[in-house]
Protein backbone atom coordinates (compact mmCIF):
# COMPACT_ATOMS: atom_id res chain seq x y z
CA UNK A 1 0.00 0.00 0.00
CA UNK A 2 1.50 3.27 -1.19
CA UNK A 3 5.22 2.60 -0.62
CA UNK A 4 5.03 0.16 2.33
CA UNK A 5 4.58 -3.57 2.27
CA UNK A 6 1.88 -5.08 4.48
CA UNK A 7 0.99 -8.50 5.67
CA UNK A 8 -2.74 -8.87 5.17
CA UNK A 9 -5.47 -11.37 5.81
CA UNK A 10 -9.11 -11.45 4.65
CA UNK A 11 -11.91 -13.33 6.37
CA UNK A 12 -15.57 -13.28 5.24
CA UNK A 13 -18.23 -12.13 7.70
CA UNK A 14 -21.28 -14.37 7.63
CA UNK A 15 -24.79 -13.77 8.89
CA UNK A 16 -26.58 -16.30 11.06
CA UNK A 17 -27.83 -18.07 7.93
CA UNK A 18 -24.28 -18.45 6.62
CA UNK A 19 -24.58 -15.84 3.90
CA UNK A 20 -21.63 -13.48 3.45
CA UNK A 21 -22.45 -9.93 4.44
CA UNK A 22 -18.96 -8.46 4.39
CA UNK A 23 -15.28 -9.09 4.80
CA UNK A 24 -12.83 -8.52 7.59
CA UNK A 25 -9.55 -7.11 6.43
CA UNK A 26 -6.54 -7.00 8.74
CA UNK A 27 -3.22 -5.55 7.65
CA UNK A 28 0.05 -5.02 9.47
CA UNK A 29 3.21 -3.41 8.29
CA UNK A 30 5.72 -6.00 7.07
CA UNK A 31 8.81 -4.10 8.32
CA UNK A 32 8.45 -5.04 12.01
CA UNK A 33 8.05 -8.71 11.05
CA UNK A 34 11.05 -8.56 8.75
CA UNK A 35 13.11 -7.08 11.61
CA UNK A 36 11.82 -9.77 13.93
CA UNK A 37 12.57 -12.39 11.29
CA UNK A 38 16.06 -11.00 10.80
CA UNK A 39 16.72 -10.90 14.58
CA UNK A 40 15.37 -14.44 14.93
CA UNK A 41 17.57 -15.60 12.04
CA UNK A 42 20.63 -13.95 13.60
CA UNK A 43 19.73 -15.43 16.98
CA UNK A 44 19.32 -18.89 15.47
CA UNK A 45 22.55 -18.47 13.51
CA UNK A 46 24.33 -17.41 16.72
CA UNK A 47 22.85 -20.36 18.61
CA UNK A 48 23.89 -22.65 15.76
CA UNK A 49 27.44 -21.26 15.83
CA UNK A 50 27.56 -21.52 19.62
CA UNK A 51 26.18 -25.09 19.46
CA UNK A 52 28.73 -26.02 16.79
CA UNK A 53 31.58 -24.49 18.82
CA UNK A 54 30.44 -26.23 22.00
CA UNK A 55 29.93 -29.47 20.02
CA UNK A 56 33.42 -29.16 18.54
CA UNK A 57 34.99 -28.52 21.94
CA UNK A 58 33.03 -31.38 23.51
CA UNK A 59 33.88 -33.71 20.62
CA UNK A 60 37.53 -32.66 20.81
CA UNK A 61 37.60 -33.26 24.56
CA UNK A 62 35.88 -36.64 24.25
CA UNK A 63 38.05 -37.66 21.29
CA UNK A 64 41.22 -36.82 23.21
CA UNK A 65 39.89 -38.59 26.27
CA UNK A 66 39.12 -41.67 24.21
CA UNK A 67 42.17 -41.44 21.93
CA UNK A 68 44.77 -40.60 24.60
CA UNK A 69 44.80 -44.09 26.18
CA UNK A 70 44.97 -45.62 22.69
CA UNK A 71 47.89 -43.32 21.77
CA UNK A 72 49.66 -44.23 25.03
CA UNK A 73 48.99 -47.92 24.37
CA UNK A 74 50.39 -47.56 20.85
CA UNK A 75 53.49 -45.83 22.23
CA UNK A 76 53.93 -48.63 24.78
CA UNK A 77 53.57 -51.23 22.01
CA UNK A 78 56.17 -49.43 19.88
CA UNK A 79 58.61 -49.25 22.82
CA UNK A 80 58.02 -52.93 23.62
CA UNK A 81 58.66 -53.86 19.98
CA UNK A 82 61.88 -51.81 20.10
CA UNK A 83 63.18 -54.03 22.92
CA UNK A 84 62.23 -52.24 26.12
CA UNK A 85 60.80 -54.61 28.71
CA UNK A 86 59.63 -52.45 31.64
CA UNK A 87 57.16 -50.39 29.66
CA UNK A 88 54.45 -48.67 31.74
CA UNK A 89 50.92 -49.13 30.44
CA UNK A 90 48.24 -46.45 30.82
CA UNK A 91 45.69 -46.87 33.57
CA UNK A 92 42.18 -46.84 32.15
CA UNK A 93 38.62 -47.33 33.25
CA UNK A 94 36.56 -50.50 32.92
CA UNK A 95 35.68 -50.01 29.26
CA UNK A 96 36.81 -51.43 25.91
CA UNK A 97 40.11 -49.57 26.08
CA UNK A 98 40.62 -50.84 29.61
CA UNK A 99 40.01 -54.40 28.43
CA UNK A 100 42.45 -53.85 25.56
CA UNK A 101 45.05 -52.46 27.97
CA UNK A 102 44.49 -55.40 30.32
CA UNK A 103 44.97 -57.85 27.44
CA UNK A 104 48.08 -55.96 26.35
CA UNK A 105 49.40 -56.08 29.93
CA UNK A 106 48.81 -59.86 30.01
CA UNK A 107 50.61 -60.21 26.69
CA UNK A 108 53.54 -58.13 28.01
CA UNK A 109 53.78 -60.31 31.13
CA UNK A 110 53.68 -63.46 28.97
CA UNK A 111 56.41 -62.05 26.72
CA UNK A 112 58.58 -61.21 29.72
CA UNK A 113 57.99 -64.68 31.15
CA UNK A 114 58.87 -66.29 27.82
CA UNK A 115 62.00 -64.16 27.52
CA UNK A 116 63.09 -65.03 31.07
CA UNK A 117 62.52 -68.72 30.31
CA UNK A 118 64.46 -68.39 27.04
CA UNK A 119 67.32 -66.62 28.87
CA UNK A 120 67.33 -69.33 31.54
CA UNK A 121 67.43 -72.03 28.87
CA UNK A 122 70.21 -70.14 27.04
CA UNK A 123 72.28 -69.95 30.22
CA UNK A 124 71.68 -73.65 30.86
CA UNK A 125 72.64 -74.45 27.27
CA UNK A 126 75.79 -72.32 27.55
CA UNK A 127 76.76 -74.18 30.74
CA UNK A 128 76.21 -77.52 29.01
CA UNK A 129 78.23 -76.38 26.00
CA UNK A 130 81.09 -75.33 28.29
CA UNK A 131 80.91 -78.66 30.16
CA UNK A 132 80.78 -80.66 26.92
CA UNK A 133 83.62 -78.60 25.46
CA UNK A 134 85.82 -79.26 28.49
CA UNK A 135 84.93 -82.98 28.34
CA UNK A 136 85.71 -82.99 24.63
CA UNK A 137 89.03 -81.25 25.25
CA UNK A 138 89.89 -83.82 27.94
CA UNK A 139 88.94 -86.69 25.60
CA UNK A 140 90.92 -85.04 22.81
CA UNK A 141 94.00 -84.79 25.06
CA UNK A 142 93.55 -88.41 26.11
CA UNK A 143 93.22 -89.43 22.46
CA UNK A 144 96.39 -87.50 21.59
CA UNK A 145 98.26 -89.22 24.44
CA UNK A 146 96.94 -92.60 23.29
CA UNK A 147 97.99 -91.83 19.71
CA UNK A 148 101.47 -90.87 20.94
CA UNK A 149 101.68 -94.08 22.99
CA UNK A 150 100.47 -96.09 20.01
CA UNK A 151 103.05 -94.40 17.79
CA UNK A 152 105.77 -95.14 20.37
CA UNK A 153 104.57 -98.77 20.60
CA UNK A 154 104.62 -99.03 16.80
CA UNK A 155 108.16 -97.63 16.75
CA UNK A 156 109.22 -100.10 19.45
CA UNK A 157 107.54 -102.92 17.53
CA UNK A 158 109.36 -101.86 14.35
CA UNK A 159 112.66 -101.69 16.25
CA UNK A 160 111.92 -105.11 17.80
CA UNK A 161 111.12 -106.54 14.38
CA UNK A 162 114.30 -105.01 12.98
CA UNK A 163 116.30 -106.36 15.90
CA UNK A 164 114.68 -109.75 15.41
CA UNK A 165 115.53 -109.67 11.71
CA UNK A 166 119.12 -108.57 12.45
CA UNK A 167 119.43 -111.18 15.20
CA UNK A 168 118.14 -113.84 12.82
CA UNK A 169 120.56 -112.71 10.14
CA UNK A 170 123.43 -112.77 12.67
CA UNK A 171 122.30 -116.01 14.38
CA UNK A 172 122.38 -118.10 11.21
CA UNK A 173 126.10 -117.54 10.45
CA UNK A 174 126.88 -117.50 14.18
CA UNK A 175 125.14 -120.86 14.57
CA UNK A 176 127.23 -122.30 11.75
CA UNK A 177 130.41 -120.89 13.32
CA UNK A 178 129.42 -122.21 16.72
CA UNK A 179 128.62 -125.64 15.28
CA UNK A 180 132.02 -125.78 13.60
CA UNK A 181 133.77 -124.63 16.80
CA UNK A 182 131.99 -127.32 18.78
CA UNK A 183 133.09 -129.89 16.21
CA UNK A 184 136.68 -128.63 16.45
CA UNK A 185 136.55 -128.66 20.23
CA UNK A 186 135.18 -132.16 20.20
CA UNK A 187 138.10 -133.34 18.02
CA UNK A 188 140.89 -131.54 19.93
CA UNK A 189 142.28 -133.12 23.06
CA UNK A 190 141.78 -131.15 26.30
CA UNK A 191 145.44 -130.18 26.64
CA UNK A 192 145.99 -129.12 23.03
CA UNK A 193 147.39 -125.57 22.63
CA UNK A 194 144.92 -124.71 19.82
CA UNK A 195 142.04 -125.37 22.20
VEXTOR-255293 format. One record per atom (N, C-alpha, C, O): residue in one letter; x, y, z. Coordinates in steps of 0.2 Angstrom, whole numbers, padded with zeros to 4 digits, always signed. Example, Ala and Ser with C-alpha at 12.3 -4.5 7.8 and 13.67 -1.06 7.14 Angstrom:
A+0066-0028+0039/A+0062-0022+0039/A+0066-0016+0039/A+0071-0017+0042/S+0064-0011+0035/S+0068-0005+0036/S+0064+0000+0039/S+0067+0006+0040/
# end
This chain:
X+0004-0006+0000/X+0000+0000+0000/X+0005+0006+0000/X+0009+0007+0004/X+0003+0010-0005/X+0007+0016-0006/X+0015+0014-0007/X+0016+0011-0012/X+0019+0015-0002/X+0026+0013-0003/X+0028+0008+0003/X+0034+0007+0004/X+0024+0005+0006/X+0025+0001+0012/X+0022-0006+0010/X+0017-0006+0007/X+0026-0011+0012/X+0023-0018+0011/X+0019-0020+0018/X+0022-0019+0023/X+0014-0023+0017/X+0009-0025+0022/X+0008-0033+0022/X+0009-0036+0017/X+0007-0036+0028/X+0005-0043+0028/X-0003-0042+0030/X-0005-0039+0034/X-0006-0045+0025/X-0014-0044+0026/X-0017-0051+0026/X-0014-0056+0024/X-0023-0051+0029/X-0027-0057+0029/X-0035-0055+0028/X-0037-0049+0031/X-0038-0059+0025/X-0046-0057+0023/X-0050-0063+0026/X-0048-0069+0025/X-0055-0062+0029/X-0060-0067+0032/X-0067-0064+0031/X-0068-0059+0032/X-0071-0069+0027/X-0078-0066+0026/X-0082-0066+0033/X-0081-0070+0037/X-0087-0061+0033/X-0091-0061+0039/X-0098-0064+0036/X-0101-0061+0031/X-0100-0068+0040/X-0106-0072+0038/X-0112-0070+0043/X-0111-0069+0049/X-0118-0070+0040/X-0124-0069+0044/X-0126-0075+0048/X-0123-0081+0046/X-0131-0075+0052/X-0133-0081+0055/X-0135-0087+0050/X-0135-0093+0052/X-0137-0085+0044/X-0139-0090+0040/X-0133-0093+0036/X-0134-0097+0031/X-0127-0090+0036/X-0121-0092+0033/X-0120-0089+0027/X-0116-0091+0023/X-0124-0083+0026/X-0123-0079+0020/X-0118-0074+0021/X-0118-0071+0026/X-0113-0073+0016/X-0108-0067+0017/X-0111-0060+0017/X-0115-0059+0013/X-0110-0056+0022/X-0112-0050+0022/X-0107-0045+0022/X-0108-0039+0021/X-0100-0047+0022/X-0095-0042+0022/X-0088-0046+0023/X-0088-0052+0022/X-0083-0042+0023/X-0076-0045+0024/X-0073-0042+0029/X-0073-0036+0030/X-0069-0046+0033/X-0064-0043+0038/X-0057-0042+0035/X-0054-0047+0033/X-0054-0037+0035/X-0048-0036+0032/X-0043-0033+0038/X-0045-0028+0041/X-0038-0037+0039/X-0033-0035+0044/X-0026-0034+0040/X-0024-0038+0036/X-0023-0029+0041/X-0016-0028+0038/X-0011-0025+0043/X-0013-0021+0047/X-0005-0027+0043/X+0000-0025+0047/X+0006-0023+0043/X+0007-0027+0038/X+0010-0019+0045/X+0016-0017+0041/X+0021-0023+0041/X+0022-0026+0047/X+0024-0024+0036/X+0029-0030+0035/X+0035-0029+0039/X+0039-0033+0041/X+0037-0022+0039/X+0044-0020+0042/X+0045-0023+0049/X+0051-0026+0050/X+0041-0022+0053/X+0042-0025+0060/X+0043-0033+0060/X+0048-0035+0063/X+0039-0036+0056/X+0040-0044+0055/X+0047-0045+0052/X+0050-0050+0054/X+0049-0042+0047/X+0055-0043+0044/X+0061-0042+0049/X+0066-0046+0049/X+0061-0037+0053/X+0066-0035+0058/X+0066-0041+0063/X+0071-0044+0065/X+0060-0043+0065/X+0059-0049+0070/X+0062-0055+0066/X+0066-0059+0070/X+0060-0056+0060/X+0063-0062+0056/X+0071-0062+0056/X+0074-0067+0057/X+0073-0056+0055/X+0080-0055+0054/X+0084-0056+0061/X+0089-0059+0061/X+0081-0053+0066/X+0084-0054+0073/X+0083-0062+0075/X+0088-0065+0078/X+0078-0065+0073/X+0077-0072+0075/X+0082-0076+0071/X+0085-0081+0073/X+0083-0074+0064/X+0088-0078+0060/X+0095-0077+0063/X+0099-0082+0064/X+0097-0071+0065/X+0103-0070+0068/X+0104-0074+0075/X+0109-0076+0076/X+0099-0074+0079/X+0099-0077+0085/X+0100-0085+0084/X+0104-0088+0087/X+0096-0087+0079/X+0097-0094+0077/X+0104-0096+0075/X+0107-0101+0076/X+0106-0091+0070/X+0113-0092+0068/X+0118-0092+0073/X+0123-0096+0073/X+0117-0087+0078/X+0122-0087+0084/X+0121-0093+0088/X+0126-0096+0090/X+0115-0096+0089/X+0114-0102+0093/X+0117-0108+0089/X+0120-0112+0092/X+0116-0108+0083/X+0119-0113+0079/X+0127-0113+0079/X+0130-0118+0080/X+0130-0107+0079/X+0137-0106+0079/X+0140-0108+0086/X+0145-0112+0087/X+0136-0106+0091/X+0138-0108+0098/X+0137-0115+0099/X+0142-0118+0102/X+0132-0118+0097/X+0131-0125+0097/X+0136-0129+0094/X+0139-0134+0096/X+0138-0127+0088/X+0144-0130+0084/X+0150-0129+0088/X+0154-0134+0088/X+0152-0124+0090/X+0158-0122+0094/X+0158-0127+0100/X+0163-0130+0102/X+0152-0127+0104/X+0152-0131+0110/X+0153-0139+0108/X+0156-0142+0111/X+0149-0140+0103/X+0150-0147+0100/X+0157-0149+0098/X+0159-0155+0100/X+0160-0145+0095/X+0167-0146+0093/X+0172-0147+0099/X+0175-0151+0099/X+0171-0142+0104/X+0175-0143+0110/X+0173-0149+0114/X+0178-0152+0116/X+0167-0151+0114/X+0165-0157+0118/X+0168-0163+0114/X+0170-0168+0117/X+0167-0163+0107/X+0169-0169+0103/X+0177-0169+0104/X+0180-0175+0104/X+0180-0163+0103/X+0188-0163+0104/X+0190-0166+0111/X+0194-0170+0111/X+0186-0164+0116/X+0188-0166+0123/X+0187-0174+0123/X+0191-0178+0126/X+0181-0176+0121/X+0179-0183+0121/X+0184-0187+0117/X+0186-0193+0119/X+0186-0185+0111/X+0190-0188+0106/X+0197-0189+0110/X+0200-0194+0109/X+0200-0184+0113/X+0206-0184+0116/X+0206-0189+0122/X+0210-0193+0123/X+0200-0189+0126/X+0199-0193+0131/X+0199-0200+0129/X+0202-0205+0133/X+0196-0202+0124/X+0196-0208+0121/X+0202-0210+0118/X+0205-0216+0118/X+0205-0206+0114/X+0211-0207+0110/X+0217-0207+0114/X+0222-0211+0112/X+0218-0203+0119/X+0224-0203+0123/X+0226-0210+0126/X+0232-0211+0125/X+0222-0214+0129/X+0224-0220+0131/X+0226-0225+0125/X+0231-0229+0126/X+0223-0224+0119/X+0225-0228+0113/X+0232-0226+0111/X+0236-0230+0109/X+0233-0219+0111/X+0239-0217+0109/X+0245-0219+0114/X+0250-0221+0112/X+0243-0219+0120/X+0248-0221+0125/X+0250-0229+0124/X+0255-0231+0125/X+0244-0232+0123/X+0245-0240+0122/X+0249-0241+0116/X+0253-0246+0116/X+0248-0237+0110/X+0252-0238+0104/X+0259-0236+0106/X+0264-0240+0103/X+0261-0231+0109/X+0267-0229+0111/X+0271-0235+0115/X+0277-0236+0114/X+0267-0238+0120/X+0270-0243+0124/X+0271-0249+0119/X+0276-0252+0120/X+0267-0251+0115/X+0268-0256+0110/X+0274-0255+0106/X+0278-0260+0105/X+0275-0249+0103/X+0281-0247+0099/X+0287-0248+0104/X+0292-0251+0101/X+0287-0246+0110/X+0293-0246+0114/X+0295-0254+0116/X+0300-0256+0116/X+0289-0258+0117/X+0290-0265+0118/X+0293-0268+0112/X+0297-0273+0113/X+0291-0266+0106/X+0293-0269+0100/X+0301-0267+0099/X+0304-0271+0096/X+0303-0261+0101/X+0309-0259+0101/X+0314-0263+0105/X+0320-0262+0105/X+0312-0266+0110/X+0316-0270+0115/X+0315-0268+0122/X+0318-0272+0126/X+0312-0263+0124/X+0311-0261+0131/X+0307-0266+0134/X+0302-0269+0131/X+0308-0268+0140/X+0304-0273+0144/X+0300-0270+0149/X+0294-0273+0151/X+0302-0265+0153/X+0298-0262+0158/X+0294-0256+0156/X+0296-0250+0158/X+0290-0257+0151/X+0286-0252+0148/X+0279-0251+0152/X+0276-0255+0153/X+0278-0245+0155/X+0272-0243+0159/X+0266-0243+0154/X+0267-0240+0149/X+0261-0246+0156/X+0255-0246+0152/X+0250-0241+0155/X+0250-0240+0162/X+0246-0237+0151/X+0241-0232+0154/X+0236-0236+0158/X+0233-0241+0157/X+0234-0232+0164/X+0228-0234+0168/X+0222-0232+0165/X+0221-0226+0163/X+0217-0236+0164/X+0211-0234+0161/X+0205-0237+0165/X+0206-0241+0169/X+0199-0235+0163/X+0193-0237+0166/X+0191-0244+0164/X+0194-0247+0160/X+0185-0246+0166/X+0183-0252+0165/X+0179-0252+0158/X+0172-0253+0158/X+0182-0251+0153/X+0178-0250+0146/X+0182-0254+0141/X+0187-0258+0143/X+0181-0253+0135/X+0184-0257+0130/X+0192-0256+0129/X+0196-0260+0129/X+0193-0250+0130/X+0201-0248+0130/X+0204-0251+0136/X+0210-0253+0136/X+0200-0251+0142/X+0203-0254+0148/X+0204-0262+0147/X+0209-0264+0149/X+0199-0265+0144/X+0200-0272+0142/X+0206-0273+0137/X+0210-0278+0138/X+0207-0269+0132/X+0212-0269+0128/X+0219-0268+0131/X+0224-0272+0130/X+0219-0263+0136/X+0225-0262+0140/X+0227-0268+0144/X+0233-0270+0145/X+0222-0271+0147/X+0222-0277+0152/X+0225-0283+0148/X+0230-0286+0150/X+0222-0284+0142/X+0225-0289+0137/X+0232-0288+0135/X+0236-0293+0135/X+0234-0282+0134/X+0240-0280+0132/X+0245-0281+0138/X+0251-0283+0137/X+0243-0279+0144/X+0247-0280+0150/X+0248-0288+0151/X+0254-0290+0152/X+0243-0292+0150/X+0244-0299+0150/X+0249-0302+0145/X+0253-0306+0146/X+0248-0299+0139/X+0253-0301+0133/X+0260-0299+0135/X+0265-0303+0134/X+0261-0293+0138/X+0268-0291+0140/X+0271-0295+0145/X+0277-0297+0145/X+0267-0297+0150/X+0269-0302+0156/X+0271-0308+0153/X+0276-0311+0155/X+0267-0311+0148/X+0268-0317+0145/X+0275-0317+0141/X+0279-0321+0141/X+0276-0311+0137/X+0282-0310+0134/X+0288-0310+0138/X+0293-0313+0137/X+0287-0306+0144/X+0293-0306+0149/X+0294-0313+0152/X+0300-0315+0152/X+0289-0317+0153/X+0290-0323+0156/X+0293-0328+0151/X+0298-0332+0152/X+0291-0327+0144/X+0294-0331+0139/X+0302-0329+0138/X+0306-0334+0137/X+0303-0323+0138/X+0310-0321+0138/X+0314-0323+0143/X+0320-0325+0142/X+0312-0323+0150/X+0315-0325+0155/X+0317-0333+0155/X+0322-0335+0156/X+0312-0336+0152/X+0313-0344+0152/X+0318-0345+0146/X+0322-0349+0147/X+0317-0341+0141/X+0322-0342+0135/X+0329-0340+0138/X+0334-0344+0136/X+0330-0335+0142/X+0337-0333+0144/X+0339-0339+0149/X+0345-0340+0149/X+0335-0341+0153/X+0337-0347+0158/X+0339-0353+0154/X+0344-0356+0155/X+0335-0354+0149/X+0337-0360+0144/X+0344-0359+0141/X+0348-0363+0140/X+0345-0353+0139/X+0351-0351+0135/X+0357-0351+0140/X+0362-0354+0138/X+0356-0349+0146/X+0361-0350+0151/X+0363-0357+0152/X+0369-0359+0153/X+0358-0361+0153/X+0358-0368+0154/X+0362-0371+0148/X+0366-0376+0149/X+0360-0370+0142/X+0363-0372+0136/X+0371-0370+0136/X+0375-0374+0134/X+0372-0364+0138/X+0379-0362+0138/X+0383-0366+0143/X+0389-0367+0141/X+0380-0367+0149/X+0384-0371+0154/X+0385-0378+0151/X+0391-0381+0152/X+0380-0381+0148/X+0381-0388+0145/X+0386-0388+0139/X+0390-0392+0139/X+0386-0382+0135/X+0391-0382+0130/X+0398-0381+0133/X+0403-0385+0131/X+0399-0377+0138/X+0405-0377+0141/X+0408-0383+0144/X+0413-0385+0144/X+0403-0387+0148/X+0405-0393+0151/X+0407-0398+0145/X+0412-0402+0146/X+0403-0399+0140/X+0404-0403+0135/X+0411-0402+0131/X+0414-0406+0129/X+0412-0395+0130/X+0418-0393+0127/X+0424-0395+0132/X+0429-0398+0129/X+0424-0394+0138/X+0429-0396+0142/X+0430-0404+0142/X+0436-0406+0142/X+0424-0408+0142/X+0425-0415+0142/X+0428-0417+0135/X+0432-0421+0135/X+0426-0413+0130/X+0429-0415+0123/X+0436-0413+0123/X+0440-0417+0120/X+0438-0408+0126/X+0445-0406+0126/X+0449-0412+0130/X+0454-0414+0128/X+0446-0414+0136/X+0449-0419+0140/X+0450-0426+0136/X+0455-0429+0136/X+0445-0427+0132/X+0445-0433+0128/X+0450-0433+0122/X+0453-0437+0120/X+0450-0427+0119/X+0455-0425+0114/X+0462-0426+0116/X+0466-0429+0113/X+0463-0423+0122/X+0470-0424+0125/X+0472-0431+0127/X+0477-0434+0125/X+0467-0435+0129/X+0468-0442+0131/X+0469-0446+0124/X+0473-0450+0124/X+0465-0444+0119/X+0466-0447+0112/X+0473-0446+0109/X+0476-0450+0107/X+0475-0439+0110/X+0482-0437+0108/X+0487-0441+0112/X+0492-0444+0109/X+0486-0442+0118/X+0491-0446+0122/X+0491-0453+0120/X+0496-0457+0119/X+0485-0456+0119/X+0485-0463+0116/X+0488-0464+0110/X+0491-0469+0108/X+0487-0459+0105/X+0490-0459+0099/X+0498-0459+0099/X+0501-0463+0096/X+0500-0455+0104/X+0507-0454+0105/X+0510-0461+0107/X+0515-0463+0105/X+0506-0464+0112/X+0508-0470+0115/X+0508-0476+0110/X+0513-0480+0109/X+0503-0476+0105/X+0502-0480+0100/X+0508-0480+0095/X+0511-0485+0093/X+0510-0473+0093/X+0515-0472+0089/X+0522-0475+0092/X+0526-0478+0088/X+0523-0473+0098/X+0529-0476+0102/X+0529-0483+0102/X+0534-0486+0101/X+0523-0487+0103/X+0523-0494+0103/X+0524-0497+0096/X+0528-0502+0095/X+0522-0493+0091/X+0523-0495+0084/X+0531-0495+0082/X+0534-0499+0079/X+0534-0489+0085/X+0541-0488+0084/X+0545-0494+0087/X+0549-0497+0084/X+0543-0495+0094/X+0546-0501+0097/X+0545-0507+0094/X+0550-0511+0093/X+0539-0508+0091/X+0538-0515+0088/X+0542-0515+0081/X+0545-0520+0080/X+0543-0509+0078/X+0547-0509+0072/X+0554-0511+0074/X+0558-0514+0070/X+0556-0507+0079/X+0563-0508+0081/X+0564-0516+0083/X+0569-0519+0082/X+0559-0518+0087/X+0560-0526+0089/X+0560-0530+0083/X+0564-0535+0083/X+0556-0529+0078/X+0556-0533+0072/X+0562-0532+0068/X+0565-0537+0066/X+0565-0526+0068/X+0572-0525+0065/X+0577-0529+0069/X+0581-0532+0066/X+0577-0528+0075/X+0582-0532+0080/X+0581-0539+0079/X+0586-0543+0078/X+0575-0542+0078/X+0573-0549+0077/X+0576-0551+0070/X+0579-0556+0070/X+0575-0547+0065/X+0578-0548+0059/X+0585-0548+0059/X+0588-0553+0056/X+0588-0543+0062/X+0596-0543+0062/X+0598-0549+0066/X+0603-0552+0064/X+0595-0550+0072/X+0597-0556+0076/X+0597-0562+0072/X+0601-0567+0072/X+0591-0563+0068/X+0591-0569+0064/X+0596-0570+0059/X+0599-0575+0058/X+0598-0564+0056/X+0603-0564+0051/X+0610-0565+0054/X+0614-0568+0051/X+0611-0563+0060/X+0617-0564+0063/X+0617-0571+0066/X+0623-0574+0066/X+0612-0573+0069/X+0611-0580+0072/X+0613-0586+0067/X+0616-0591+0069/X+0611-0585+0061/X+0612-0591+0056/X+0619-0592+0055/X+0622-0597+0056/X+0623-0586+0053/X+0630-0588+0052/X+0634-0589+0059/X+0639-0593+0059/X+0631-0586+0064/X+0634-0588+0071/X+0633-0595+0073/X+0637-0598+0076/X+0627-0597+0071/X+0626-0604+0073/X+0630-0609+0069/X+0633-0614+0072/X+0632-0607+0063/X+0636-0612+0059/X+0643-0611+0062/X+0646-0616+0063/X+0645-0605+0064/X+0652-0604+0067/X+0652-0608+0073/X+0657-0612+0074/X+0647-0608+0077/X+0647-0611+0084/X+0647-0619+0083/X+0651-0622+0086/X+0643-0621+0078/X+0643-0628+0076/X+0650-0631+0074/X+0652-0636+0077/X+0653-0627+0070/X+0660-0629+0068/X+0665-0629+0074/X+0669-0633+0074/X+0664-0624+0078/X+0669-0623+0084/X+0668-0629+0089/X+0672-0632+0091/X+0661-0631+0090/X+0660-0637+0094/X+0663-0643+0091/X+0665-0647+0095/X+0663-0644+0084/X+0665-0649+0081/X+0673-0650+0082/X+0676-0655+0084/X+0676-0644+0081/X+0683-0643+0082/X+0685-0645+0090/X+0690-0648+0091/X+0681-0642+0094/X+0683-0643+0101/X+0682-0651+0103/X+0685-0653+0107/X+0677-0654+0100/X+0676-0661+0101/X+0682-0665+0098/X+0683-0670+0101/X+0685-0663+0093/X+0690-0667+0090/X+0697-0665+0093/X+0702-0669+0093/X+0698-0660+0097/X+0704-0658+0100/X+0705-0661+0107/X+0700-0661+0110/X+0711-0663+0108/X+0711-0666+0115/X+0711-0660+0120/X+0713-0654+0118/X+0710-0661+0127/X+0709-0656+0131/X+0715-0652+0133/X+0715-0646+0135/X+0721-0654+0132/X+0727-0651+0133/X+0731-0648+0127/X+0736-0646+0127/X+0727-0648+0121/X+0730-0646+0115/X+0730-0638+0115/X+0726-0635+0118/X+0736-0635+0113/X+0737-0628+0113/X+0732-0624+0109/X+0731-0618+0110/X+0729-0627+0104/X+0725-0624+0099/X+0718-0623+0103/X+0714-0619+0101/X+0717-0627+0108/X+0710-0627+0111/X+0709-0620+0114/X+0704-0619+0118/
# end
